[in-house]
Amino acid sequence: MHTHRRAWRMPVLAVVFVSAILALGLVSATTEAAQAANAGVPPNSVGELDCNGLSPVQHPVKPAVMCADPAGSWDGRFYENGHYIGHDEPSVRFISPQPGSGDNTTFTERLPVEPAALPTVRHPGRDVVHTFELTIAPWFSTTVCDPQSAPQLPCTPESDANAPNGSYPGAGAAFVELQFYPPGFAPFSDNISCDNTHWCSALNIDSLECYGSGFGTTDCNPNCTEPVNFAFIQTNGVPTGPPSPQLSDLASFTPNSRTLLMNPGDVITVHLFDARIRGGQALEARETDLSTGRSGYMIASAANGFMNTSVANCSGTPFNFQPEYSSARAQNIIPWGFGPYMINSEFEVGHFEPCKSVSGAVTPPGGDTYYTNCSGPYETSADNPALEPDDSPCYKFGDTHGGTAAPNLVTGCDVFTDAIGDLDYDGTPYYPDWPNSIVPDRYPSTFLQLQPTTGYGQRYPEIQFVTDNSATQFVTGCDPTTGANCVLPPPGPGKFYPYWTQARVGGLCVWEFGNMRNGNTFGGDAQYGSVGPDTIGAFAGPVRRNPNC
């Protein structure tokens, strides 16, 4: 086992990155004793036993939490309680065989700056667009041990022996997404944003209460298929409410005065590592805003209220989640995921559609009124009830949600209540309205990300571009098990799919995402390769050398 507990210092390159950007004017497994003492916490009637909101025994706190995309036995796709579950997550994966590359990672990025004008809904492909319309949750990822998650096998923290190999499906694992939420469409409890002017972020840990892995995933508990532990990054490290699937409540998804808020254009360093805590170790996510000097963190520990979930009865056990792997070699992946994901930088797309007007008001008991149907130039045809029954939840421009939130900046729909995403590809993310500059214009400025570094300060020598868009391609007849009829960009009126670029900005080599042309585009959409026998259903390009401009 490899642990790295020495004092961590800001990489010199990160400090250089801050100076360069500002110069541009832009702005584990828990102990057996603890398990025995605390086992069997029954779920409340409200919580997050299922991040897709489909548990028949528990009402979700938040209608849908953006979570991992499982592989399944329905032509490679995953179905839960009669509903297709899948996401659209274009990413670049960072690969290294070195110890410390899978359990200790640092990312540095500059957050986008929004256009000065409000979003418009007039001419798809030429509208003013804000980040929340393009991606509702950019994230950095890793994998942690969870022996009570698929494939339901023991897991030794920080060990490459956990990887799937031959007939061995891999150790029990959960997927970590350190998600960032853009401003403009609050409140977070049933929407996208913390407020209209700041970014916020949270630690999400998604487990799968099934047996087997990959296309052989079967025998899931329908009451708690994909439980999620959720906690905002806090300046004091204390969750706003219970993080666990069993006990989470409205406070868990409501930022408070200690939630780390970041400004558009700030430069942020993210450190994911196995932290020493009282009585053991647990994953820590630590963020430092290099532009303001503020910082926050969250530790995925039993002491903080994190729990894993029993596949038998959905009860929770206080649990310390620890990194699953020592290295980030190519074989080390989330064993039940759709596609090869582990140490990734990703953008969650396909979850927003702006509207001229909305209809079909729904007021859940004691809840916030939303609408089900979108009308306007982005709704090019009637929703296919077999794919997208409606666009909900939708909210009007200026909605303050009963006075609890800043007014929404556009009329639009989150598209995740009755469909897990935009399965007819007519929303903003599938038009070329993505950042095309390092400064904002009609579109936001692009994210700028440095090369991530390992626990020993090394850069990752290899990369792989991956997207699970193939899972959402029903209209093409895409077969993720063979790759037949799977295409990029996906079919839709915008005929566009965002891609990664590597460019030199302010004297530094950075990663960008969107519609950028100022550097190496790696062939645009061709960078994602194809769906093949070794891609677990996803589009995946070859493992290639990680260039450095």
Residue pairs with C-beta under 8 A, 6 or more apart in sequence:
1 156
1 157
1 158
1 159
1 326
2 99
2 100
2 103
2 158
2 326
3 103
3 158
3 274
3 276
3 281
4 100
4 103
4 104
4 273
4 274
4 455
4 456
5 274
5 275
5 276
8 271
8 273
10 269
10 288
10 290
11 106
11 108
11 269
11 453
11 457
13 108
13 450
13 453
13 508
14 106
14 108
14 267
14 269
14 290
14 450
15 290
16 508
17 108
17 110
17 267
17 450
17 508
17 510
18 267
18 290
18 291
20 505
20 506
20 507
20 508
21 110
21 267
21 448
21 506
22 267
22 291
23 506
24 438
24 505
24 506
26 110
26 113
26 265
26 438
26 439
26 445
27 113
27 263
27 264
27 265
27 266
27 291
28 144
28 145
28 157
28 274
28 280
28 281
28 282
28 283
28 320
28 321
28 322
28 323
29 145
29 147
29 155
29 156
29 157
29 319
29 320
29 322
30 280
30 302
30 317
30 318
30 319
30 320
31 279
31 280
34 279
34 302
34 318
35 317
35 318
35 319
38 302
38 317
38 318
39 315
39 317
40 310
40 315
40 316
40 317
41 244
41 246
41 247
41 307
41 315
41 316
41 317
41 318
42 246
42 315
43 49
43 57
43 58
43 224
43 245
43 246
43 247
43 314
43 315
43 316
44 58
44 246
44 247
44 249
45 58
45 59
46 58
46 59
46 60
46 61
46 249
47 58
47 60
47 61
47 244
47 245
47 246
47 247
47 248
47 249
48 60
48 61
48 62
48 65
48 227
48 228
48 229
48 230
48 245
48 248
48 252
49 55
49 57
49 58
49 223
49 224
49 227
49 245
49 246
49 309
49 314
50 58
50 60
50 80
50 223
50 224
50 225
50 226
50 227
51 64
51 65
51 66
51 67
51 204
51 206
51 226
51 227
51 228
52 64
52 67
52 80
52 83
52 85
52 225
52 226
52 420
53 60
53 62
53 63
53 64
53 417
54 80
54 81
54 83
54 225
55 222
55 223
55 224
55 225
56 81
56 222
56 223
57 223
57 224
57 314
58 223
58 224
61 189
61 248
61 249
61 250
61 252
61 253
62 188
62 189
62 190
62 253
63 190
63 393
63 416
63 417
64 414
64 416
64 417
64 420
65 204
65 228
65 230
66 87
66 136
66 137
66 177
66 179
66 204
66 348
66 351
66 416
67 87
67 175
67 177
67 204
67 206
67 226
67 228
68 87
68 175
68 177
68 206
68 208
68 226
68 334
68 337
68 341
69 78
69 85
69 86
69 87
69 89
69 337
69 338
69 339
69 468
69 471
70 78
70 85
70 150
70 208
70 210
70 217
70 226
70 336
70 337
70 338
71 77
71 78
71 213
71 214
71 215
71 217
71 336
71 337
71 338
71 339
71 536
71 537
72 78
72 79
72 85
72 215
72 217
72 338
73 215
73 216
73 217
73 218
74 84
75 479
75 480
75 481
76 215
76 338
76 471
76 479
76 480
76 481
76 536
76 537
77 84
77 85
77 86
77 338
77 471
77 480
77 537
78 84
78 85
78 86
78 217
78 338
78 471
79 85
80 220
80 222
80 225
80 226
81 222
81 225
83 420
84 420
84 474
85 226
85 420
86 338
86 420
86 421
86 468
86 471
86 472
87 348
87 350
87 420
87 421
87 468
87 471
87 472
88 348
88 349
88 350
88 421
88 422
88 429
88 467
88 468
88 469
88 471
88 472
89 341
89 346
89 347
89 348
89 349
89 467
89 468
90 346
90 347
90 349
90 465
90 466
90 467
90 469
90 497
90 498
90 499
90 500
90 513
90 528
91 141
91 341
91 344
91 345
91 346
91 347
91 465
91 466
91 467
92 344
92 345
92 463
92 464
92 465
92 466
92 500
92 511
93 340
93 341
93 342
93 343
93 344
93 463
93 464
93 465
93 466
94 105
94 328
94 343
94 344
94 345
94 452
94 460
94 462
94 463
94 546
95 328
95 329
95 330
95 343
95 460
95 461
95 462
95 463
95 464
95 543
95 546
96 102
96 327
96 328
96 329
96 454
96 458
96 460
96 461
96 462
97 327
97 328
97 329
98 327
98 454
98 456
98 458
99 326
99 327
99 455
100 326
100 327
100 454
100 455
100 456
101 326
101 327
101 328
101 343
101 454
101 455
101 458
101 460
102 142
102 143
102 158
102 160
102 323
102 324
102 325
102 326
102 327
102 328
102 329
102 332
102 342
102 343
103 142
103 157
103 158
103 273
103 274
103 323
103 325
103 326
103 455
104 272
104 273
104 274
104 323
104 454
104 455
105 140
105 142
105 271
105 272
105 273
105 328
105 343
105 452
105 453
105 454
105 455
106 269
106 270
106 271
106 272
106 452
106 453
107 140
107 269
107 270
107 345
107 449
107 450
107 452
108 267
108 268
108 269
108 270
108 290
108 449
108 450
108 452
109 267
109 268
109 270
109 447
109 448
109 449
109 450
110 265
110 266
110 267
110 268
110 447
110 448
110 449
111 180
111 199
111 262
111 263
111 264
111 265
111 266
111 267
111 268
111 447
112 131
112 182
112 264
112 265
112 435
112 440
112 444
112 445
112 446
112 447
113 264
113 265
113 439
113 440
113 444
113 445
114 130
114 131
114 183
114 184
114 264
114 440
114 444
115 128
115 129
115 130
115 440
115 441
115 442
115 443
115 444
116 440
117 128
118 128
118 409
118 410
119 127
119 128
119 129
119 130
119 133
119 184
119 354
119 409
119 410
119 412
120 127
120 128
121 127
121 354
121 355
121 356
121 376
121 377
121 378
121 410
121 411
121 412
122 377
123 377
124 377
124 378
124 428
124 431
124 433
124 493
124 494
125 431
125 432
125 433
125 494
126 433
126 442
127 354
127 428
127 433
127 442
128 442
128 443
129 428
129 433
129 442
129 443
129 444
130 182
130 184
130 409
130 410
130 444
131 182
131 183
131 184
131 444
132 182
132 183
132 184
132 185
132 192
132 193
132 352
132 409
133 352
133 354
133 410
133 412
133 427
133 428
133 429
133 433
134 347
134 349
134 352
134 428
134 429
134 433
134 434
134 444
134 498
134 514
135 182
135 347
135 348
135 349
135 429
136 181
136 182
136 192
136 348
136 351
136 352
136 414
137 177
137 179
137 180
137 181
137 192
137 348
138 179
138 180
138 345
138 346
138 347
138 348
138 447
139 177
139 178
139 179
139 180
139 204
139 345
139 346
139 348
140 177
140 178
140 270
140 272
140 344
140 345
140 346
141 175
141 176
141 177
141 178
141 341
141 342
141 343
141 344
141 346
142 176
142 272
142 283
142 323
142 342
142 343
143 173
143 174
143 175
143 176
143 323
143 324
143 325
143 332
143 333
143 334
143 342
144 157
144 173
144 174
144 175
144 176
144 205
144 283
144 300
144 321
144 322
144 323
144 324
145 155
145 156
145 157
145 162
145 171
145 172
145 173
145 174
145 321
145 322
145 323
145 324
146 155
146 172
146 173
146 174
146 205
146 207
146 308
146 319
146 321
147 153
147 154
147 155
147 171
147 172
147 308
148 172
148 207
148 209
148 308
148 309
148 310
148 311
148 317
149 172
149 173
149 174
149 207
149 208
149 209
149 308
149 309
149 336
150 172
150 173
150 207
150 208
150 209
150 210
150 211
150 212
150 213
150 217
150 335
150 336
151 169
151 170
151 171
151 172
151 211
151 212
151 213
151 335
151 336
152 172
152 210
152 211
152 311
153 169
153 170
153 171
153 172
154 171
154 172
155 162
155 171
155 172
155 173
155 324
156 162
156 171
157 274
157 281
157 322
157 323
157 324
158 274
158 322
158 323
158 324
158 325
158 326
159 324
159 325
159 326
160 325
160 326
160 327
160 329
160 331
160 332
161 171
162 170
162 171
162 173
162 324
162 325
162 332
163 170
163 325
163 329
163 331
163 332
163 333
163 335
164 170
164 213
164 214
164 331
164 333
164 335
165 331
169 212
169 213
169 214
169 216
169 335
170 213
170 333
170 335
171 324
171 335
173 324
173 334
173 335
173 336
174 205
174 206
174 207
174 208
174 308
174 321
175 205
175 206
175 334
175 337
175 341
176 203
176 204
176 205
176 206
176 272
176 283
176 300
176 321
177 204
177 206
177 346
178 201
178 202
178 203
178 204
178 233
178 270
178 272
178 285
179 201
179 202
179 204
179 348
180 199
180 200
180 201
181 188
181 192
181 193
181 194
181 199
181 200
181 201
181 202
182 192
182 193
182 199
183 193
183 194
183 195
183 196
183 197
183 198
183 199
183 264
184 192
184 193
184 196
184 408
184 409
184 410
185 191
185 192
185 193
185 395
185 408
185 409
185 410
185 412
185 414
186 192
186 193
186 194
186 195
186 196
186 401
186 405
186 406
186 408
187 193
187 194
187 254
187 401
187 404
187 405
188 194
188 200
188 253
188 254
188 255
189 250
189 253
189 254
190 367
190 368
190 370
190 393
190 401
191 393
191 395
191 401
191 405
191 408
191 414
192 352
192 414
193 200
194 200
194 255
194 259
194 261
195 255
195 261
195 405
195 406
196 406
196 407
196 409
197 263
197 264
197 406
198 261
198 262
198 263
199 261
199 262
199 263
199 264
199 266
200 232
200 233
200 255
200 259
200 260
200 261
200 262
201 232
201 233
201 260
201 262
201 287
202 230
202 231
202 232
202 233
202 298
203 229
203 230
203 231
203 232
203 233
203 285
203 298
203 300
204 228
204 229
204 230
205 228
205 229
205 230
205 300
205 306
205 321
206 226
206 227
206 228
207 226
207 227
207 228
207 308
207 309
208 217
208 220
208 225
208 226
208 336
209 220
209 221
209 224
209 225
209 226
209 227
209 309
209 310
209 311
209 314
210 217
210 218
210 219
210 220
210 221
210 225
210 311
210 336
211 217
211 218
211 219
211 220
211 311
212 218
212 219
212 336
213 335
213 336
214 335
214 336
214 536
215 481
215 536
215 537
217 336
221 311
221 312
221 314
223 314
224 245
224 309
224 311
224 314
227 245
227 309
227 314
228 245
229 243
229 244
229 245
229 300
229 306
229 307
229 321
230 243
230 248
230 252
230 253
231 239
231 240
231 243
231 252
231 298
231 300
231 304
231 305
231 306
232 239
232 240
232 255
232 259
232 260
232 298
233 259
233 260
233 285
233 287
233 296
233 297
233 298
234 240
234 258
234 259
234 260
234 296
234 297
234 298
235 258
235 259
235 260
235 294
235 295
235 296
236 258
237 296
237 297
237 298
237 299
237 304
238 258
238 304
239 252
239 298
239 304
239 305
240 251
240 252
240 253
240 254
240 255
240 256
240 258
240 259
241 248
241 249
241 250
241 251
241 252
241 253
241 254
242 248
242 249
242 251
242 252
242 305
243 252
243 304
243 305
243 306
244 305
244 306
244 307
244 316
245 307
245 309
245 314
245 316
246 307
246 309
246 314
246 315
246 316
247 305
247 307
247 316
255 261
258 296
259 296
260 287
260 289
260 294
260 295
260 296
262 268
262 289
262 292
262 294
263 291
263 292
264 444
265 291
265 445
266 289
266 290
266 291
266 292
267 289
267 290
267 291
268 287
268 288
268 289
268 290
269 287
269 288
269 290
270 285
270 286
270 287
271 284
271 285
271 286
271 287
271 288
272 283
272 284
272 285
272 323
273 283
273 284
273 286
273 323
273 455
274 281
274 282
274 283
274 284
274 322
274 323
275 281
275 282
275 283
275 284
275 299
277 299
277 301
277 303
277 320
278 303
280 320
281 320
281 322
282 299
282 300
282 301
282 302
282 306
282 320
282 321
282 322
283 299
283 300
283 321
283 322
283 323
284 297
284 298
284 299
284 300
285 297
285 298
285 299
285 300
286 295
286 296
286 297
287 295
287 296
287 297
288 294
288 295
289 295
298 304
300 306
300 320
300 321
301 320
301 321
302 318
302 319
302 320
303 318
305 318
306 318
306 319
306 320
306 321
307 316
307 317
307 318
307 319
308 316
308 317
308 319
308 321
309 315
309 316
309 317
310 316
310 317
324 332
325 332
325 342
328 342
328 343
328 454
328 460
330 340
330 462
330 464
330 543
332 342
333 340
333 341
333 342
333 536
334 341
334 342
337 536
338 468
338 471
338 480
338 536
338 537
338 538
339 466
339 467
339 468
339 535
339 536
339 537
339 538
339 539
339 540
340 464
340 466
340 535
340 536
340 538
340 540
341 466
343 452
343 460
344 466
345 449
345 452
345 511
347 498
347 513
349 429
349 430
349 498
350 415
350 421
350 422
350 425
350 427
350 429
350 430
350 472
351 414
351 415
351 416
351 421
351 422
351 427
351 429
352 412
352 413
352 414
352 415
352 422
352 427
352 428
352 429
353 374
353 378
353 379
353 391
353 412
353 413
353 415
353 422
353 426
353 427
353 428
354 374
354 376
354 378
354 410
354 411
354 412
354 427
354 428
355 374
355 375
355 376
355 378
355 379
355 391
355 394
355 411
355 412
355 413
356 375
356 376
356 377
356 411
357 375
357 376
357 411
358 371
358 372
358 373
358 374
358 375
358 394
358 395
358 396
358 411
358 413
359 371
359 372
359 373
359 375
360 371
360 372
360 373
360 390
360 392
361 369
361 370
361 371
362 369
362 370
362 371
362 372
362 392
363 369
368 401
368 402
370 392
370 393
370 394
370 395
370 417
371 392
371 393
371 394
371 395
371 396
371 413
372 390
372 391
372 392
372 393
372 394
372 418
373 383
373 390
373 391
373 392
373 394
374 391
374 394
374 412
374 413
376 411
378 426
378 427
378 428
379 391
379 426
380 426
380 493
381 424
381 426
383 389
383 390
383 391
383 424
384 423
384 424
384 475
387 419
387 423
387 424
387 474
387 475
388 415
388 418
388 419
388 422
388 423
388 424
389 418
389 419
390 417
390 418
390 419
391 413
391 415
392 413
392 414
392 415
392 417
392 418
393 413
393 414
393 416
393 417
394 411
394 412
394 413
394 414
395 401
395 408
395 411
395 412
395 413
396 408
396 411
397 407
397 408
397 409
397 410
397 411
398 407
398 408
399 405
399 407
399 408
400 406
400 407
415 421
415 422
415 427
421 472
422 429
422 430
423 472
423 474
423 475
424 475
424 492
425 475
425 490
425 491
425 492
425 493
425 494
426 492
426 493
426 494
429 498
430 489
430 490
430 492
430 493
430 494
430 495
430 496
430 497
431 493
431 494
431 496
432 494
432 496
432 515
433 442
433 443
434 443
434 446
434 496
434 498
434 513
434 514
434 515
435 443
435 444
435 445
435 446
435 447
435 512
435 513
435 514
435 515
435 516
436 443
436 446
436 514
436 515
436 516
436 517
437 443
437 445
437 446
437 516
438 445
438 446
438 448
438 505
438 512
438 518
439 445
443 514
443 515
446 512
446 513
446 514
446 516
447 511
447 512
447 513
447 514
448 505
448 510
448 511
448 512
449 510
449 511
449 512
450 508
450 509
450 510
450 511
451 459
451 460
451 509
451 511
451 546
451 548
452 459
452 460
453 459
454 460
459 546
459 548
460 546
461 545
461 546
462 543
462 544
462 545
462 546
463 543
463 544
463 545
463 546
464 540
464 541
464 542
464 543
464 544
465 500
465 522
465 527
465 528
465 529
465 540
465 541
466 528
466 535
466 538
466 539
466 540
466 541
467 488
467 528
467 538
467 539
468 537
468 538
468 539
469 488
469 490
469 497
469 528
469 538
469 539
470 478
470 480
470 483
470 486
470 531
470 537
470 538
470 539
471 480
471 537
471 538
472 490
473 485
473 486
473 487
473 490
473 491
475 490
475 491
476 485
476 486
476 487
476 490
476 491
477 484
477 485
478 484
478 485
478 486
478 487
478 531
479 485
479 486
480 486
480 531
480 537
480 538
481 537
482 531
483 530
483 531
483 532
483 535
486 530
486 531
486 539
488 497
488 525
488 528
488 539
489 495
489 496
489 497
489 525
490 497
496 515
497 525
498 513
498 514
498 515
499 513
499 514
499 515
499 521
499 522
499 524
499 525
499 527
499 528
500 511
500 512
500 513
500 521
500 522
500 527
501 511
501 512
501 513
501 514
501 516
501 517
501 518
501 519
501 520
501 521
501 522
502 509
502 510
502 511
502 512
502 519
502 520
502 522
502 547
502 549
503 509
503 510
503 512
503 516
503 518
503 519
503 520
503 549
504 510
504 519
504 549
505 512
505 518
509 548
509 549
512 518
512 519
519 549
520 547
520 549
521 527
522 541
527 541
528 539
528 540
528 541
529 535
529 539
529 540
529 541
529 542
530 539
530 540
531 537
531 538
531 539
531 540
532 540
534 540
